């Protein structure tokens, strides 16, 4: 925020030395959100024309008391009127309990809290779909992408894949955390499967579109190709978090897929309806 020129007021609710205070000791003040005097310190910075961002680092277990304190001093009402913007970042763990606390304390529904997303899982799903759309658009811009299967430049695609994986490391880690959470919590597995299938359908649509664009016949349903390709690509991307050789192996995998597609196409020529 300082890099962007914002004037900030920083508060930490963990005494004597919370995380925010540890890393920004000169700028951060320790407060007790249950204390009237400290509540007014926070409120005064919100009303101050010189402060653009008020950041409160909330200690684990203090979400509800903090929101109740902010409600009592009129903070929530100011947010409802649109006098200020209010954002909550829940950092520790994939639990969504904090959303219930926010909704209950502020008198909002979850939908109103996020405005467009029912919960963090839905938000994560939307992020994944947008990342996919960006990836498809970037692949469309590669100079030799409009070629039949046999003429595709594997090295070019592999290099671009490597750059995308390196760029989206944080998203990859978040997805792995979510999938582990779903594996440990059966109630969440249906959501994880829904996200996986939505991503797979987006990839299937892209594969079908690319095949039609170059006049290629798909020897297998686009959905099956997307499932195989997407599952393997996820595995290579996960391996790339540790193994620098994963990108090269991804190129080997891509070459095998292309040769397999060619062989299957020769075995199953397009029907008249596919021409």
Secondary structure as the mmCIF struct_conf table of DSSP 4:
data_model
#
loop_
_struct_conf.conf_type_id
_struct_conf.id
_struct_conf.beg_label_comp_id
_struct_conf.beg_label_asym_id
_struct_conf.beg_label_seq_id
_struct_conf.end_label_comp_id
_struct_conf.end_label_asym_id
_struct_conf.end_label_seq_id
TURN_TY1_P TURN_TY1_P1 UNK A 2 UNK A 5
STRN STRN1 UNK A 8 UNK A 12
BEND BEND1 UNK A 14 UNK A 14
TURN_TY1_P TURN_TY1_P2 UNK A 15 UNK A 17
HELX_RH_AL_P HELX_RH_AL_P1 UNK A 19 UNK A 23
BEND BEND2 UNK A 24 UNK A 24
TURN_TY1_P TURN_TY1_P3 UNK A 25 UNK A 27
STRN STRN2 UNK A 28 UNK A 30
TURN_TY1_P TURN_TY1_P4 UNK A 33 UNK A 34
BEND BEND3 UNK A 35 UNK A 35
HELX_RH_AL_P HELX_RH_AL_P2 UNK A 36 UNK A 47
TURN_TY1_P TURN_TY1_P5 UNK A 49 UNK A 50
BEND BEND4 UNK A 52 UNK A 52
STRN STRN3 UNK A 53 UNK A 57
HELX_LH_PP_P HELX_LH_PP_P1 UNK A 58 UNK A 59
TURN_TY1_P TURN_TY1_P6 UNK A 60 UNK A 61
HELX_RH_AL_P HELX_RH_AL_P3 UNK A 63 UNK A 72
TURN_TY1_P TURN_TY1_P7 UNK A 73 UNK A 74
HELX_RH_AL_P HELX_RH_AL_P4 UNK A 75 UNK A 81
TURN_TY1_P TURN_TY1_P8 UNK A 82 UNK A 82
BEND BEND5 UNK A 83 UNK A 84
BEND BEND6 UNK A 92 UNK A 94
HELX_RH_AL_P HELX_RH_AL_P5 UNK A 97 UNK A 106
TURN_TY1_P TURN_TY1_P9 UNK A 107 UNK A 107
HELX_RH_AL_P HELX_RH_AL_P6 UNK A 110 UNK A 114
BEND BEND7 UNK A 115 UNK A 116
BEND BEND8 UNK A 118 UNK A 119
HELX_RH_AL_P HELX_RH_AL_P7 UNK A 120 UNK A 140
TURN_TY1_P TURN_TY1_P10 UNK A 141 UNK A 141
BEND BEND9 UNK A 142 UNK A 142
TURN_TY1_P TURN_TY1_P11 UNK A 143 UNK A 144
BEND BEND10 UNK A 146 UNK A 147
HELX_RH_3T_P HELX_RH_3T_P1 UNK A 149 UNK A 151
HELX_RH_AL_P HELX_RH_AL_P8 UNK A 154 UNK A 167
TURN_TY1_P TURN_TY1_P12 UNK A 168 UNK A 168
HELX_RH_AL_P HELX_RH_AL_P9 UNK A 169 UNK A 184
HELX_RH_AL_P HELX_RH_AL_P10 UNK A 186 UNK A 214
TURN_TY1_P TURN_TY1_P13 UNK A 215 UNK A 215
HELX_LH_PP_P HELX_LH_PP_P2 UNK A 216 UNK A 218
BEND BEND11 UNK A 219 UNK A 220
HELX_RH_AL_P HELX_RH_AL_P11 UNK A 222 UNK A 240
TURN_TY1_P TURN_TY1_P14 UNK A 241 UNK A 242
TURN_TY1_P TURN_TY1_P15 UNK A 244 UNK A 245
HELX_RH_AL_P HELX_RH_AL_P12 UNK A 246 UNK A 267
BEND BEND12 UNK A 268 UNK A 268
HELX_LH_PP_P HELX_LH_PP_P3 UNK A 269 UNK A 271
HELX_RH_3T_P HELX_RH_3T_P2 UNK A 272 UNK A 274
#
